[in-house]
Amino acid sequence: MTQTLFGNVAPLKNVAALLALIDRVENRVPGLPGMATFYGPSGRGKSTAATYASNQSGVCHIEVQPLWRAKQMLAGIAAEMGVAKPARTAAALFEQAAESMQRNQRPLLIDEADRLMRDDMIEVVRGLHEATGAPVILIGEEELPVKLMRWERVHGRMLDWVGVQPADLTDVAQLATIYAPTIEITEDLRLSLLISSRRSHRYVSNNLARLAEFALARGLSRVTVNDWRGQSFFSGEPPAPRREEVIDLSRQRQAARAARRA
């Protein structure tokens, strides 16, 4: 089955994993905890999966911003839940968000959940779940499950922990339909791209776009390893300092010292 994301992409396996987690938490046996965690390294498509779930399933999806505190988070949840006139105080916002969550039981996905690691943030999230019974899924980095151990009352309410998986050749093929839709990429070049991308979905997407630009500039409809020879894929490694810049900087320093002596 092929579904669409942003109009033109088939879901990757991490998208399917998040959808399955949402379904499991939403349809859990009564009495079981209704929180879960979806976690993994940056670049593995967690936020993309959350956006897909929001578009396809109607879940409430918010992304915690760096300067948010409990009031801003509650305002974001209330707005996503359709509250027309958000209250002015944090306590009133909590009541509005809780009332809406209890009424519609929409799963709440909280992205960038690593930014909740404060008593006045994570306990508010737990309080919303406790007050409403609505599913709450935290989405964050690889260490998020370990970080949550500090709050036993939150950690103990997790129904499941699902880690995202690295990209594979199937993901490369699916992402190619978005970022390189007009070219054929041979299997050995796809494998080279995957390895160079460190199996990061973000880097795979970047490199597929590079291949598309490369093919367009050369009028190619099919790109092989031999065509790509001499080119490089983006791997996330910072470039080494260029020698000419080091020489120029050294000369500038010498000139400055000479000027001071003069």
C-alpha beads as a LAMMPS data file, in Angstrom:
LAMMPS data file: protein, C-alpha beads

262 atoms
261 bonds

1 atom types
1 bond types

-500.0 500.0 xlo xhi
-500.0 500.0 ylo yhi
-500.0 500.0 zlo zhi

Masses

1 110.0

Atoms # bond

1 1 1 0.000 0.000 0.000
2 1 1 1.321 3.432 -0.918
3 1 1 0.203 6.493 0.985
4 1 1 1.333 10.048 0.494
5 1 1 3.297 12.443 2.634
6 1 1 3.585 16.079 1.590
7 1 1 1.811 14.996 -1.600
8 1 1 4.409 12.686 -3.109
9 1 1 6.175 10.233 -0.815
10 1 1 5.514 6.679 0.251
11 1 1 5.872 6.040 4.002
12 1 1 9.158 4.629 5.282
13 1 1 9.383 1.837 7.831
14 1 1 9.844 4.300 10.708
15 1 1 6.601 5.982 9.680
16 1 1 4.895 2.608 9.823
17 1 1 6.516 1.922 13.219
18 1 1 5.126 5.154 14.686
19 1 1 1.656 4.502 13.246
20 1 1 1.722 1.013 14.783
21 1 1 2.787 2.469 18.143
22 1 1 -0.010 5.032 18.052
23 1 1 -2.530 2.285 17.285
24 1 1 -1.185 0.082 20.084
25 1 1 -1.406 2.846 22.680
26 1 1 -4.761 4.091 21.440
27 1 1 -6.314 0.613 21.527
28 1 1 -4.603 -0.674 24.659
29 1 1 -6.417 -2.911 27.110
30 1 1 -8.230 -0.811 29.748
31 1 1 -6.071 -0.339 32.807
32 1 1 -2.756 -0.335 30.951
33 1 1 -0.630 2.844 30.856
34 1 1 -1.201 5.118 27.900
35 1 1 2.185 6.753 27.364
36 1 1 4.973 5.625 25.026
37 1 1 8.290 6.835 23.644
38 1 1 9.489 6.949 20.040
39 1 1 13.214 7.624 20.087
40 1 1 16.415 7.582 18.075
41 1 1 19.307 9.593 16.668
42 1 1 18.823 12.795 14.727
43 1 1 18.205 12.352 11.013
44 1 1 16.271 9.080 11.264
45 1 1 12.919 10.613 10.298
46 1 1 11.181 10.898 13.672
47 1 1 9.665 14.312 13.008
48 1 1 8.725 13.308 9.466
49 1 1 6.915 10.289 10.863
50 1 1 5.106 12.483 13.387
51 1 1 4.034 14.923 10.686
52 1 1 2.798 12.044 8.561
53 1 1 0.798 10.662 11.475
54 1 1 -0.675 14.104 12.098
55 1 1 -1.724 14.466 8.461
56 1 1 -3.060 10.939 8.064
57 1 1 -4.470 10.044 11.472
58 1 1 -5.590 13.356 12.910
59 1 1 -3.389 13.047 15.994
60 1 1 -2.350 16.191 17.858
61 1 1 1.320 16.932 17.132
62 1 1 3.342 19.664 18.803
63 1 1 7.061 20.377 18.740
64 1 1 8.539 21.701 21.982
65 1 1 10.482 24.882 21.269
66 1 1 13.795 25.746 22.985
67 1 1 12.454 28.588 25.160
68 1 1 9.115 27.037 26.057
69 1 1 7.974 26.512 29.607
70 1 1 4.782 24.825 30.781
71 1 1 2.495 27.711 29.823
72 1 1 3.745 27.906 26.221
73 1 1 3.532 24.129 25.880
74 1 1 -0.043 24.068 27.170
75 1 1 -0.976 26.897 24.824
76 1 1 0.457 24.893 21.920
77 1 1 -1.484 21.780 22.930
78 1 1 -4.701 23.747 23.384
79 1 1 -4.318 25.350 19.967
80 1 1 -3.656 21.987 18.290
81 1 1 -6.660 20.526 20.079
82 1 1 -8.858 23.227 18.575
83 1 1 -9.399 25.467 21.604
84 1 1 -10.737 28.693 20.094
85 1 1 -9.830 31.103 22.899
86 1 1 -6.775 30.001 24.888
87 1 1 -6.776 31.117 28.523
88 1 1 -4.227 33.522 29.966
89 1 1 -2.882 31.478 32.881
90 1 1 -1.080 28.149 32.888
91 1 1 -3.645 26.609 35.235
92 1 1 -6.552 27.617 33.010
93 1 1 -4.691 26.433 29.910
94 1 1 -4.170 23.068 31.584
95 1 1 -7.917 22.774 32.170
96 1 1 -8.690 23.729 28.573
97 1 1 -6.176 21.256 27.140
98 1 1 -7.306 18.479 29.476
99 1 1 -10.985 19.051 28.710
100 1 1 -10.328 18.888 24.967
101 1 1 -8.117 15.809 25.252
102 1 1 -10.646 13.998 27.402
103 1 1 -13.488 14.840 25.043
104 1 1 -11.899 13.718 21.781
105 1 1 -9.228 11.260 23.020
106 1 1 -6.880 12.266 20.190
107 1 1 -3.365 10.883 20.733
108 1 1 -0.887 13.611 21.646
109 1 1 2.552 13.434 20.014
110 1 1 5.157 15.632 21.694
111 1 1 8.192 16.099 19.449
112 1 1 11.590 17.308 20.752
113 1 1 10.583 15.798 24.086
114 1 1 14.172 16.024 25.353
115 1 1 13.293 19.652 26.093
116 1 1 10.724 18.482 28.663
117 1 1 13.367 17.295 31.118
118 1 1 12.300 19.645 33.915
119 1 1 9.883 19.009 36.761
120 1 1 7.607 21.827 35.658
121 1 1 7.341 20.398 32.111
122 1 1 7.367 16.595 32.224
123 1 1 5.028 16.452 35.230
124 1 1 2.533 18.635 33.379
125 1 1 2.566 16.119 30.518
126 1 1 2.019 13.255 32.935
127 1 1 -0.758 15.234 34.577
128 1 1 -2.559 15.679 31.254
129 1 1 -2.408 11.953 30.615
130 1 1 -3.563 11.105 34.122
131 1 1 -6.447 13.571 33.949
132 1 1 -7.702 12.458 30.549
133 1 1 -6.532 8.940 29.766
134 1 1 -5.631 10.166 26.281
135 1 1 -2.591 8.558 24.638
136 1 1 0.635 10.550 24.912
137 1 1 3.727 9.661 22.875
138 1 1 7.047 11.375 23.517
139 1 1 9.404 11.707 20.541
140 1 1 13.058 12.422 21.149
141 1 1 16.715 11.483 20.879
142 1 1 18.418 8.171 21.626
143 1 1 18.961 8.919 25.328
144 1 1 15.369 9.988 26.032
145 1 1 14.301 6.689 27.691
146 1 1 17.295 6.882 30.034
147 1 1 16.616 10.539 30.843
148 1 1 13.024 9.685 31.792
149 1 1 14.214 7.301 34.512
150 1 1 14.669 10.391 36.701
151 1 1 10.868 10.666 36.866
152 1 1 9.618 7.277 38.034
153 1 1 5.981 8.348 37.801
154 1 1 6.482 9.092 34.105
155 1 1 8.840 6.213 33.343
156 1 1 6.445 3.768 34.974
157 1 1 3.533 4.852 32.772
158 1 1 5.188 3.848 29.508
159 1 1 3.364 1.154 27.571
160 1 1 6.240 0.723 25.134
161 1 1 9.547 2.123 23.882
162 1 1 10.075 2.022 20.121
163 1 1 13.438 2.925 18.624
164 1 1 13.688 4.183 15.050
165 1 1 15.659 2.080 12.600
166 1 1 18.487 3.209 10.297
167 1 1 17.799 3.655 6.606
168 1 1 18.103 0.654 4.302
169 1 1 17.986 0.128 0.546
170 1 1 14.190 0.019 0.567
171 1 1 14.138 3.466 2.166
172 1 1 16.628 4.713 -0.426
173 1 1 14.329 3.501 -3.196
174 1 1 11.306 5.175 -1.626
175 1 1 13.116 8.443 -0.985
176 1 1 14.413 8.407 -4.548
177 1 1 10.820 8.812 -5.757
178 1 1 10.847 12.254 -4.122
179 1 1 14.387 13.553 -4.408
180 1 1 15.494 11.891 -7.654
181 1 1 12.251 10.943 -9.412
182 1 1 13.453 11.394 -12.994
183 1 1 16.574 9.228 -12.894
184 1 1 17.413 5.562 -12.533
185 1 1 20.092 4.844 -9.917
186 1 1 21.879 1.530 -10.169
187 1 1 21.766 -0.737 -7.137
188 1 1 25.502 -0.576 -6.463
189 1 1 25.357 3.232 -6.455
190 1 1 22.369 3.147 -4.107
191 1 1 24.371 0.972 -1.733
192 1 1 27.351 3.337 -1.908
193 1 1 25.024 6.271 -1.214
194 1 1 23.489 4.465 1.771
195 1 1 26.860 3.643 3.322
196 1 1 28.228 7.143 2.750
197 1 1 25.052 8.599 4.275
198 1 1 25.676 6.611 7.479
199 1 1 22.172 5.193 7.076
200 1 1 20.700 8.562 8.025
201 1 1 17.427 9.302 6.244
202 1 1 18.303 12.996 6.197
203 1 1 21.694 12.398 4.564
204 1 1 20.169 9.903 2.130
205 1 1 17.691 12.585 1.040
206 1 1 20.496 15.145 0.653
207 1 1 22.573 12.770 -1.434
208 1 1 19.696 11.735 -3.654
209 1 1 19.140 15.412 -4.409
210 1 1 22.862 15.708 -5.249
211 1 1 22.565 12.791 -7.643
212 1 1 19.555 14.398 -9.303
213 1 1 21.470 17.661 -9.795
214 1 1 24.476 15.737 -11.124
215 1 1 22.330 13.838 -13.636
216 1 1 20.489 16.960 -14.761
217 1 1 23.739 18.843 -15.393
218 1 1 25.017 15.984 -17.563
219 1 1 21.783 15.019 -19.251
220 1 1 21.742 11.543 -17.687
221 1 1 18.589 9.504 -17.143
222 1 1 20.539 6.659 -15.506
223 1 1 23.434 7.103 -13.064
224 1 1 25.991 4.382 -12.342
225 1 1 28.979 4.069 -10.030
226 1 1 31.233 4.834 -12.977
227 1 1 29.276 8.010 -13.766
228 1 1 29.640 9.144 -10.147
229 1 1 33.334 8.291 -9.910
230 1 1 35.336 11.244 -8.622
231 1 1 32.307 12.739 -6.863
232 1 1 31.555 12.487 -3.154
233 1 1 28.447 12.018 -1.060
234 1 1 27.610 14.109 1.993
235 1 1 28.378 12.134 5.158
236 1 1 28.070 14.792 7.843
237 1 1 31.828 14.949 8.343
238 1 1 33.113 18.540 8.521
239 1 1 35.589 19.443 5.787
240 1 1 39.273 19.589 6.700
241 1 1 40.829 23.071 6.810
242 1 1 41.984 24.084 3.355
243 1 1 45.754 24.430 3.097
244 1 1 45.692 27.705 1.223
245 1 1 43.589 29.294 3.965
246 1 1 46.067 28.111 6.608
247 1 1 48.941 29.617 4.597
248 1 1 47.068 32.900 4.105
249 1 1 46.287 33.101 7.824
250 1 1 49.940 32.464 8.710
251 1 1 51.067 35.210 6.338
252 1 1 48.538 37.627 7.823
253 1 1 49.839 36.920 11.330
254 1 1 53.439 37.408 10.244
255 1 1 52.528 40.689 8.566
256 1 1 50.699 41.862 11.686
257 1 1 53.705 41.043 13.899
258 1 1 56.035 42.870 11.509
259 1 1 53.756 45.894 11.516
260 1 1 53.723 45.972 15.336
261 1 1 57.539 45.779 15.470
262 1 1 57.814 48.596 12.938

Bonds

1 1 1 2
2 1 2 3
3 1 3 4
4 1 4 5
5 1 5 6
6 1 6 7
7 1 7 8
8 1 8 9
9 1 9 10
10 1 10 11
11 1 11 12
12 1 12 13
13 1 13 14
14 1 14 15
15 1 15 16
16 1 16 17
17 1 17 18
18 1 18 19
19 1 19 20
20 1 20 21
21 1 21 22
22 1 22 23
23 1 23 24
24 1 24 25
25 1 25 26
26 1 26 27
27 1 27 28
28 1 28 29
29 1 29 30
30 1 30 31
31 1 31 32
32 1 32 33
33 1 33 34
34 1 34 35
35 1 35 36
36 1 36 37
37 1 37 38
38 1 38 39
39 1 39 40
40 1 40 41
41 1 41 42
42 1 42 43
43 1 43 44
44 1 44 45
45 1 45 46
46 1 46 47
47 1 47 48
48 1 48 49
49 1 49 50
50 1 50 51
51 1 51 52
52 1 52 53
53 1 53 54
54 1 54 55
55 1 55 56
56 1 56 57
57 1 57 58
58 1 58 59
59 1 59 60
60 1 60 61
61 1 61 62
62 1 62 63
63 1 63 64
64 1 64 65
65 1 65 66
66 1 66 67
67 1 67 68
68 1 68 69
69 1 69 70
70 1 70 71
71 1 71 72
72 1 72 73
73 1 73 74
74 1 74 75
75 1 75 76
76 1 76 77
77 1 77 78
78 1 78 79
79 1 79 80
80 1 80 81
81 1 81 82
82 1 82 83
83 1 83 84
84 1 84 85
85 1 85 86
86 1 86 87
87 1 87 88
88 1 88 89
89 1 89 90
90 1 90 91
91 1 91 92
92 1 92 93
93 1 93 94
94 1 94 95
95 1 95 96
96 1 96 97
97 1 97 98
98 1 98 99
99 1 99 100
100 1 100 101
101 1 101 102
102 1 102 103
103 1 103 104
104 1 104 105
105 1 105 106
106 1 106 107
107 1 107 108
108 1 108 109
109 1 109 110
110 1 110 111
111 1 111 112
112 1 112 113
113 1 113 114
114 1 114 115
115 1 115 116
116 1 116 117
117 1 117 118
118 1 118 119
119 1 119 120
120 1 120 121
121 1 121 122
122 1 122 123
123 1 123 124
124 1 124 125
125 1 125 126
126 1 126 127
127 1 127 128
128 1 128 129
129 1 129 130
130 1 130 131
131 1 131 132
132 1 132 133
133 1 133 134
134 1 134 135
135 1 135 136
136 1 136 137
137 1 137 138
138 1 138 139
139 1 139 140
140 1 140 141
141 1 141 142
142 1 142 143
143 1 143 144
144 1 144 145
145 1 145 146
146 1 146 147
147 1 147 148
148 1 148 149
149 1 149 150
150 1 150 151
151 1 151 152
152 1 152 153
153 1 153 154
154 1 154 155
155 1 155 156
156 1 156 157
157 1 157 158
158 1 158 159
159 1 159 160
160 1 160 161
161 1 161 162
162 1 162 163
163 1 163 164
164 1 164 165
165 1 165 166
166 1 166 167
167 1 167 168
168 1 168 169
169 1 169 170
170 1 170 171
171 1 171 172
172 1 172 173
173 1 173 174
174 1 174 175
175 1 175 176
176 1 176 177
177 1 177 178
178 1 178 179
179 1 179 180
180 1 180 181
181 1 181 182
182 1 182 183
183 1 183 184
184 1 184 185
185 1 185 186
186 1 186 187
187 1 187 188
188 1 188 189
189 1 189 190
190 1 190 191
191 1 191 192
192 1 192 193
193 1 193 194
194 1 194 195
195 1 195 196
196 1 196 197
197 1 197 198
198 1 198 199
199 1 199 200
200 1 200 201
201 1 201 202
202 1 202 203
203 1 203 204
204 1 204 205
205 1 205 206
206 1 206 207
207 1 207 208
208 1 208 209
209 1 209 210
210 1 210 211
211 1 211 212
212 1 212 213
213 1 213 214
214 1 214 215
215 1 215 216
216 1 216 217
217 1 217 218
218 1 218 219
219 1 219 220
220 1 220 221
221 1 221 222
222 1 222 223
223 1 223 224
224 1 224 225
225 1 225 226
226 1 226 227
227 1 227 228
228 1 228 229
229 1 229 230
230 1 230 231
231 1 231 232
232 1 232 233
233 1 233 234
234 1 234 235
235 1 235 236
236 1 236 237
237 1 237 238
238 1 238 239
239 1 239 240
240 1 240 241
241 1 241 242
242 1 242 243
243 1 243 244
244 1 244 245
245 1 245 246
246 1 246 247
247 1 247 248
248 1 248 249
249 1 249 250
250 1 250 251
251 1 251 252
252 1 252 253
253 1 253 254
254 1 254 255
255 1 255 256
256 1 256 257
257 1 257 258
258 1 258 259
259 1 259 260
260 1 260 261
261 1 261 262
